[in-house]
Amino acid sequence: MTSSLSRSLTSIASCALVFAVLSAAPRTQDKRVMEALEAWLAAHQKGELDLTKDRITKSAIGVRAGVVSPDSVGTMTHQKELAALCRAIAKVDGGEAATALLEVAAVGLDPGQRLVVEHR
């Protein structure tokens, strides 16, 4: 009986450990995605990204964040990169992610204008 109880407790502890590791991993990725969107918006605001014609490179923000496949280099535009970042943000749970999406949506995407997001 004690052996059975010991195995059960070991199984429960193992499951808890696996759960803790798995639930911690997305938070790191969520943070990376949030930071990538902020970096993308900052680069665009500085005029470093052209929504009308430039294609992403292997050092693109979305590629570095793991949101955009490296196979997309040379074929994906910065506007599509932003869309991929927004889709990744939409999967993040929390108010910060929702606020980030609302800020992007509120600004809109006019290819002839720069995105300007005011942080309050």
N, C-alpha and C positions, 0 to 999 in steps of 0.2 A: 504494500500500500504506500509506503513512504517513497519507494522508488518510482511509482507511478505519479505521485504528487510532485516529486522532484523533476521528472521529465515534463510534466505539464507546465510547471513554473518556468523551466528552461525554454520551452516552446513559446510561452507567452512573452518572456523577456526577449527572445530572438525576434518575434513578430513586432514587438514594440520598437526594438532597435532598427529593424528594416523600415518600419513606418516613419520613424524619426528621420532617418537618412533620406528617404524618398520625399518626405514633406519639406525638408530643408532645401533640397536641390532646386525646386521651382522658384523659391524665393530669390536665389542667387541669379537665376535666369531672368526673373521678373525685373530685378534691379538693373541688370545689364540692358534689358530692352528699354526700360524707362530712361536710362542714361543715354542710350543710343538715339532715342527720339529727341531728347534735349540737345544732343550734339548735332543732329541733323538740322534741327531748327536754327541753332546758333550758326552753323556753317552757311545755311541758306540766307540768314539775315545779313551775314558779312558779304554776301554776293559770291560765295565760293561754289555754289551749285546752280546750274542752269536747267530749269525744268523743261525748256523747249527742245534741247538737242543733245546735251551731254549724256553719255553712257557711263555707268558706274565702272570703277576699276577694282582691282583686287584689294585695294586698301579702303574701299567704301565702308561707310559707317555700318550699314546693314550686314555686310559680309563679316566685319570684325565682331559684331554682336551675335553672330550665328543665326540671324533672322533670314538673311538672303543667301542662297546657295552660291558658292564660288563659281558654279557652272553658268551663272547669270552674268558674269563679268563680260562687258563688251556688248551685251544685248539688252540689258535692262536700263531704263532711264531712271533719273533721280526721282521723278514723280512716282514711278512704280515702286521704287525703293521705299518712299514715304508710305505708300499704300501697304506694303508688306510690314513696315514697322507699326502702322496703325492696327493692322489685323492681329499682330502679336500683342500689342497693348490691350486690345479688346479681350484677349484671353486672360489678362491679369485681373485678379480680384482686388477690389479696393477703390477707395475714393480718389486716390492720387492718379490712378490709371484713367478713371472716368473724367477727371478734370483735364488731363493731358489730351484726351480725345476731343473733348469739348473745345479746348483752346484751338486745336488744329481745325476743327469744323467751323468754328466762329470766324477764323481768319479767311478760310476759303482758299482755293488754289487758282489764282489768275496767273497763268504762265508769264505774263508781262510784268508782274509786280513781285516784290519781295514779300515773304511772310514775316510779319512782325507780331510777336506774342508778348504781351505785357504781363509780367509776373507781379502779382500783388501780394 
